[in-house]
């Protein structure tokens, strides 16, 4: 006890309680801050001017929103960030989908109305545009260059609190997250930087202030498990939305579920997969129906690529498949059949 008191009182290398701390004897703030704090401060100061608060009004069912303004209109909010000097803003699809009015509050307090340029629910990304001068675009990084354990800073407007900064690390890479359309979003970044409702659409940045992801989801009631769409995915989607207003994908018009295959079937046909898609239903006047697909068929390959489940089929149904005659391999009543199908442009179906 005496040694501890001596240390605290200054007889060791501790603090001298008898000597008052004056401004002259205190160190400058930049020297007191450790490297971690300084990195977070630098990243936040660099990106915050690009972050915006988004308020939307929708004349639809208000399940996702807390505040109801009238019996036919609901209001919600989220985050976004400026990506070009001429006013393009990136955010989540679920923030602005079906919005009748979008208003953006900039970091300097200006409020402007925004127009939706394009919306892609299958990657949960959307692009808006505003007409305002002196915008500060965020610097977009490379999500392929990030590593597990590196600093991650999330900036957004949780519960309407503007420009809130939280920090953590990149917890994992290469996660998959299912969108509302049923497709898997690949290359998802997992982070423990705290996200809350209202953070959606805001940037996840590295220590250099480069955006590496678009914050999109959290798992409740888990703590420290949050997700962001990789910025490389966002760059591709945003460019297509700005150019065409939408992302083209192909579809067959099939509803199915993943089922295991009997080992005898796998061995007999020398299949590369041990599971398949059981066709549960087929849409009327769809490519699948015209190809002769039936309920109860087991889809095992598309375009000569093995299909172990619905997610595999989604990955193969790209824009390049629209209008192309393609082989669809199925197992029907223990017999292997090759059907010819011509995929059509997606109607946000499988």
C-alpha positions as CSV (number, residue, x, y, z in Angstrom):
1,X,0.0,0.0,0.0
2,X,2.8,2.4,0.9
3,X,4.6,1.7,-2.3
4,X,1.5,2.4,-4.3
5,X,0.9,5.7,-2.5
6,X,4.6,6.6,-3.1
7,X,4.1,5.9,-6.9
8,X,1.0,8.0,-7.1
9,X,2.5,10.8,-5.1
10,X,5.5,11.0,-7.4
11,X,8.2,9.1,-5.5
12,X,8.2,6.6,-8.3
13,X,7.4,7.6,-11.9
14,X,3.8,8.4,-11.3
15,X,1.8,11.6,-10.9
16,X,2.9,14.2,-8.4
17,X,-0.3,15.2,-6.7
18,X,1.3,18.1,-5.0
19,X,2.2,19.8,-8.3
20,X,-0.7,21.5,-10.0
21,X,-1.3,20.7,-13.7
22,X,-1.1,24.0,-15.7
23,X,-1.6,24.7,-19.4
24,X,2.1,25.2,-19.7
25,X,2.9,21.8,-18.2
26,X,0.3,19.9,-20.2
27,X,1.0,18.3,-23.6
28,X,-0.7,19.4,-26.8
29,X,-3.8,17.4,-27.7
30,X,-2.2,15.9,-30.8
31,X,0.5,14.4,-28.6
32,X,-1.9,13.1,-26.0
33,X,-4.0,11.2,-28.6
34,X,-2.8,7.7,-29.4
35,X,-2.5,6.5,-33.0
36,X,-5.9,4.8,-32.9
37,X,-7.7,7.9,-31.8
38,X,-5.9,10.0,-34.4
39,X,-6.8,7.6,-37.2
40,X,-10.5,7.7,-36.3
41,X,-10.5,11.5,-36.0
42,X,-8.7,11.9,-39.4
43,X,-11.1,9.5,-41.1
44,X,-14.2,11.1,-39.7
45,X,-13.0,14.6,-40.5
46,X,-12.2,13.6,-44.1
47,X,-15.5,11.8,-44.8
48,X,-18.1,13.6,-42.7
49,X,-18.6,16.5,-45.2
50,X,-19.7,13.9,-47.7
51,X,-22.3,12.1,-45.5
52,X,-25.9,13.1,-45.8
53,X,-29.1,12.5,-43.9
54,X,-32.0,11.2,-46.0
55,X,-35.7,11.6,-45.2
56,X,-38.2,9.8,-47.3
57,X,-42.0,9.8,-47.6
58,X,-43.9,6.8,-48.9
59,X,-47.5,6.3,-49.8
60,X,-47.3,2.6,-49.0
61,X,-47.6,0.2,-46.0
62,X,-45.6,1.6,-43.1
63,X,-44.3,-1.6,-41.6
64,X,-40.7,-0.5,-41.8
65,X,-41.1,3.0,-40.4
66,X,-41.8,4.3,-37.0
67,X,-43.4,7.7,-37.7
68,X,-46.8,7.8,-39.5
69,X,-47.7,11.3,-40.8
70,X,-51.1,10.4,-42.2
71,X,-53.2,7.2,-42.8
72,X,-51.7,6.9,-46.4
73,X,-48.2,8.2,-45.9
74,X,-45.2,7.0,-43.8
75,X,-41.9,8.6,-43.2
76,X,-38.5,7.0,-42.7
77,X,-34.8,8.1,-42.7
78,X,-31.4,6.8,-43.5
79,X,-27.9,7.8,-44.5
80,X,-26.0,8.2,-47.8
81,X,-22.9,9.9,-49.1
82,X,-21.9,12.0,-52.1
83,X,-19.9,10.1,-54.7
84,X,-19.5,12.8,-57.4
85,X,-19.1,16.6,-57.4
86,X,-22.2,16.9,-59.6
87,X,-24.5,15.5,-56.9
88,X,-24.8,11.7,-57.2
89,X,-25.4,10.1,-53.8
90,X,-25.1,6.4,-52.9
91,X,-27.4,4.8,-50.4
92,X,-29.3,1.6,-49.6
93,X,-32.2,0.5,-51.8
94,X,-34.4,-0.2,-48.7
95,X,-33.9,3.4,-47.6
96,X,-35.4,5.0,-50.7
97,X,-37.4,2.2,-52.4
98,X,-40.9,3.3,-53.5
99,X,-40.4,6.7,-52.0
100,X,-42.8,9.4,-53.2
101,X,-40.5,12.2,-51.9
102,X,-36.8,12.2,-50.9
103,X,-35.1,15.1,-49.0
104,X,-31.4,15.3,-48.2
105,X,-29.8,17.2,-45.5
106,X,-26.1,18.0,-46.2
107,X,-23.4,18.2,-43.6
108,X,-23.5,22.0,-43.7
109,X,-27.2,22.0,-42.9
110,X,-28.6,22.7,-46.4
111,X,-31.8,20.8,-47.2
112,X,-32.4,19.9,-50.8
113,X,-34.9,17.6,-52.6
114,X,-33.4,14.5,-54.3
115,X,-34.4,12.5,-57.3
116,X,-34.0,8.7,-57.5
117,X,-31.7,7.8,-60.4
118,X,-31.8,4.1,-60.0
119,X,-32.6,1.4,-57.5
120,X,-31.3,-2.2,-57.3
121,X,-33.1,-4.2,-54.5
122,X,-31.0,-7.3,-55.3
123,X,-27.9,-5.7,-54.0
124,X,-29.7,-3.2,-51.7
125,X,-28.1,-0.2,-53.4
126,X,-29.6,2.9,-54.9
127,X,-28.4,6.2,-56.5
128,X,-30.0,9.6,-56.0
129,X,-29.1,13.0,-57.4
130,X,-29.3,16.5,-56.0
131,X,-28.7,19.9,-57.5
132,X,-26.5,21.8,-55.1
133,X,-23.1,23.6,-55.4
134,X,-19.9,23.0,-53.4
135,X,-20.5,19.3,-52.8
136,X,-17.6,17.2,-51.3
137,X,-17.5,13.7,-52.8
138,X,-16.1,10.9,-50.7
139,X,-13.0,9.1,-51.8
140,X,-13.8,5.5,-52.8
141,X,-11.3,2.9,-51.8
142,X,-10.7,-0.7,-52.9
143,X,-12.5,-3.4,-50.9
144,X,-10.2,-6.1,-52.3
145,X,-7.3,-4.4,-50.5
146,X,-8.8,-4.5,-47.0
147,X,-7.8,-7.1,-44.4
148,X,-9.5,-8.7,-41.4
149,X,-8.6,-6.8,-38.2
150,X,-8.0,-3.4,-39.8
151,X,-9.7,-0.2,-38.6
152,X,-13.3,0.4,-39.8
153,X,-15.1,3.6,-39.1
154,X,-18.9,3.9,-39.7
155,X,-20.5,7.3,-40.2
156,X,-24.2,7.9,-40.4
157,X,-27.4,9.2,-38.8
158,X,-28.7,6.6,-36.4
159,X,-32.1,7.5,-35.0
160,X,-31.7,10.9,-36.7
161,X,-28.5,11.9,-34.8
162,X,-26.6,13.5,-37.6
163,X,-23.0,12.5,-38.4
164,X,-22.5,9.9,-35.7
165,X,-19.2,8.2,-35.8
166,X,-18.5,4.7,-34.5
167,X,-15.3,2.7,-34.8
168,X,-14.3,-0.9,-34.8
169,X,-12.5,-3.4,-37.0
170,X,-13.2,-5.5,-40.1
171,X,-14.4,-8.7,-38.4
172,X,-14.6,-10.9,-41.5
173,X,-14.7,-10.7,-45.3
174,X,-16.6,-12.6,-48.0
175,X,-19.8,-13.0,-46.1
176,X,-23.1,-13.4,-47.9
177,X,-26.3,-11.6,-47.1
178,X,-29.7,-12.3,-48.6
179,X,-31.6,-9.3,-50.1
180,X,-35.3,-8.8,-49.9
181,X,-35.6,-10.2,-53.5
182,X,-34.2,-13.5,-52.3
183,X,-30.8,-13.2,-54.1
184,X,-27.6,-13.5,-52.1
185,X,-25.4,-10.4,-52.0
186,X,-21.8,-11.6,-52.1
187,X,-18.5,-10.1,-50.8
188,X,-20.2,-8.6,-47.7
189,X,-17.9,-7.0,-45.1
190,X,-18.6,-7.9,-41.4
191,X,-17.6,-5.3,-38.9
192,X,-18.1,-4.6,-35.2
193,X,-18.4,-0.8,-35.7
194,X,-21.8,-0.2,-34.1
195,X,-24.7,0.4,-36.5
196,X,-28.3,1.4,-35.6
197,X,-31.4,2.1,-37.5
198,X,-30.6,5.2,-39.6
199,X,-27.1,4.1,-40.3
200,X,-28.2,2.3,-43.4
201,X,-26.6,3.7,-46.6
202,X,-23.8,5.5,-44.8
203,X,-20.1,4.9,-45.5
204,X,-17.8,2.4,-43.8
205,X,-14.3,3.9,-44.2
206,X,-10.7,2.9,-43.5
207,X,-8.0,4.8,-41.6
208,X,-7.2,6.9,-44.7
209,X,-10.8,8.1,-45.0
210,X,-11.5,5.9,-48.1
211,X,-14.9,4.3,-48.3
212,X,-14.6,0.6,-48.3
213,X,-18.3,-0.4,-47.8
214,X,-21.9,0.8,-47.7
215,X,-23.4,0.1,-44.3
216,X,-26.5,-2.0,-44.7
217,X,-27.6,-4.3,-41.9
218,X,-27.2,-5.5,-38.4
219,X,-28.3,-8.6,-36.5
220,X,-30.6,-8.0,-33.6
221,X,-30.2,-8.6,-30.7
222,X,-26.6,-9.6,-31.4
223,X,-24.0,-7.0,-30.5
224,X,-21.0,-6.2,-32.8
225,X,-22.3,-8.1,-35.8
226,X,-22.9,-5.6,-38.6
227,X,-22.6,-5.7,-42.3
228,X,-21.6,-3.5,-45.2
229,X,-21.8,-4.0,-49.0
230,X,-18.2,-4.0,-50.5
231,X,-17.4,-0.7,-52.2
232,X,-16.3,-2.6,-55.3
233,X,-19.8,-4.0,-55.7
234,X,-21.2,-0.6,-55.1
235,X,-19.0,1.0,-57.7
236,X,-20.2,-1.4,-60.4
237,X,-23.9,-1.1,-59.4
238,X,-23.7,2.7,-59.1
239,X,-22.1,3.1,-62.5
240,X,-24.9,0.9,-64.1
241,X,-27.6,2.8,-62.3
242,X,-26.3,6.2,-63.4
243,X,-26.0,5.0,-67.0
244,X,-29.2,2.9,-67.4
245,X,-31.2,3.5,-64.3
246,X,-31.4,-0.2,-63.5
247,X,-29.4,-3.4,-63.5
248,X,-30.4,-6.1,-66.0
249,X,-30.5,-9.7,-64.9
250,X,-32.0,-12.8,-66.4
251,X,-34.7,-15.0,-64.9
252,X,-36.4,-18.3,-65.6
253,X,-39.7,-18.0,-63.6
254,X,-39.1,-20.8,-61.2
255,X,-39.8,-21.1,-57.5
256,X,-37.7,-23.9,-55.9
257,X,-36.0,-25.2,-52.8
258,X,-32.7,-26.9,-52.1
259,X,-32.9,-30.6,-51.6
260,X,-30.3,-33.4,-51.2
261,X,-29.9,-35.8,-54.1
262,X,-30.0,-39.6,-53.6
263,X,-26.5,-41.0,-53.6
264,X,-27.4,-43.5,-56.3
265,X,-28.5,-40.6,-58.6
266,X,-25.2,-38.8,-58.0
267,X,-23.1,-41.9,-58.8
268,X,-25.2,-43.1,-61.7
269,X,-25.1,-39.8,-63.6
270,X,-21.7,-38.8,-62.2
271,X,-23.0,-35.5,-61.0
272,X,-20.7,-32.8,-59.6
273,X,-23.2,-31.8,-56.9
274,X,-25.0,-33.7,-54.1
275,X,-28.0,-31.4,-53.9
276,X,-30.3,-29.8,-56.4
277,X,-33.2,-27.4,-56.8
278,X,-36.6,-29.0,-56.4
279,X,-39.1,-27.1,-58.7
280,X,-42.0,-26.1,-56.5
281,X,-43.9,-23.9,-58.9
282,X,-43.5,-22.3,-62.3
283,X,-44.8,-18.9,-63.3
284,X,-47.3,-18.7,-66.2
285,X,-45.9,-17.6,-69.6
286,X,-42.3,-17.9,-68.2
287,X,-39.1,-19.1,-69.9
288,X,-39.2,-22.2,-67.6
289,X,-42.7,-23.1,-68.7
290,X,-41.9,-22.7,-72.4
291,X,-38.8,-24.9,-71.9
292,X,-41.0,-27.8,-70.7
293,X,-39.9,-27.6,-67.0
294,X,-42.4,-29.3,-64.6
295,X,-43.1,-29.2,-60.9
296,X,-41.1,-31.9,-59.2
297,X,-38.1,-31.6,-61.5
298,X,-34.7,-31.4,-60.0
299,X,-32.4,-28.8,-61.6
300,X,-28.8,-30.0,-61.4
301,X,-27.1,-27.8,-64.0
302,X,-27.5,-24.6,-66.0
303,X,-25.4,-23.7,-69.0
304,X,-23.4,-26.9,-68.3
305,X,-22.5,-25.4,-64.9
306,X,-23.4,-27.5,-61.8
307,X,-26.2,-26.2,-59.7
308,X,-26.3,-27.2,-56.0
309,X,-29.1,-24.8,-55.0
310,X,-31.0,-21.7,-55.7
311,X,-28.0,-19.4,-54.9
312,X,-25.9,-21.1,-57.6
313,X,-28.7,-20.6,-60.1
314,X,-28.9,-16.9,-59.2
315,X,-25.2,-16.4,-59.7
316,X,-25.5,-17.9,-63.2
317,X,-28.5,-15.8,-64.2
318,X,-26.5,-12.8,-65.3
319,X,-27.3,-10.1,-67.9
320,X,-25.4,-12.1,-70.5
321,X,-27.9,-14.9,-70.4
322,X,-30.9,-12.7,-71.5
323,X,-32.2,-14.0,-74.8
324,X,-29.6,-16.8,-75.1
325,X,-30.6,-20.4,-75.7
326,X,-29.1,-22.4,-72.8
327,X,-29.1,-26.0,-71.7
328,X,-31.0,-26.7,-68.5
329,X,-30.2,-30.1,-67.0
330,X,-32.9,-31.7,-64.8
331,X,-33.6,-35.1,-63.1
332,X,-37.2,-36.2,-63.8
333,X,-38.5,-39.5,-62.5
334,X,-34.9,-40.7,-62.1
335,X,-34.1,-39.9,-65.7
336,X,-31.7,-37.1,-66.8
337,X,-33.1,-34.6,-69.3
338,X,-31.5,-31.7,-71.1
339,X,-34.0,-28.9,-71.8
340,X,-33.4,-25.7,-73.8
341,X,-34.4,-22.5,-72.1
342,X,-34.2,-18.9,-73.2
343,X,-33.9,-16.6,-70.1
344,X,-35.6,-13.3,-70.1
345,X,-34.8,-10.0,-68.4
346,X,-35.5,-10.2,-64.6
347,X,-38.7,-9.2,-63.1
348,X,-37.1,-9.5,-59.7
349,X,-37.9,-13.2,-59.7
350,X,-35.8,-16.3,-59.7
